[in-house]
């Protein structure tokens, strides 16, 4: 249900793409210990990125490693 007086083009005409060639459309959820979350936050702050960016990078590295392992 849309808000009275809201922008009818919101989410269709006006979208943020964050400079990506392909928009992110899928979600994966993982439960972690609080200590892990804090470590990820600190690492992301040090690298000047976000925790989801770190996790996407780690997943891509893992998938590439597994694909390489399957080839050999």
Secondary structure, 3 states (H helix, E strand, C coil): CCCCCCCCCECCCECCCCCCCCCCCCCCCCCCCHHHHHHHHHHHHHHCCCHHHHHHHHHHHHHHHHHHHHHC
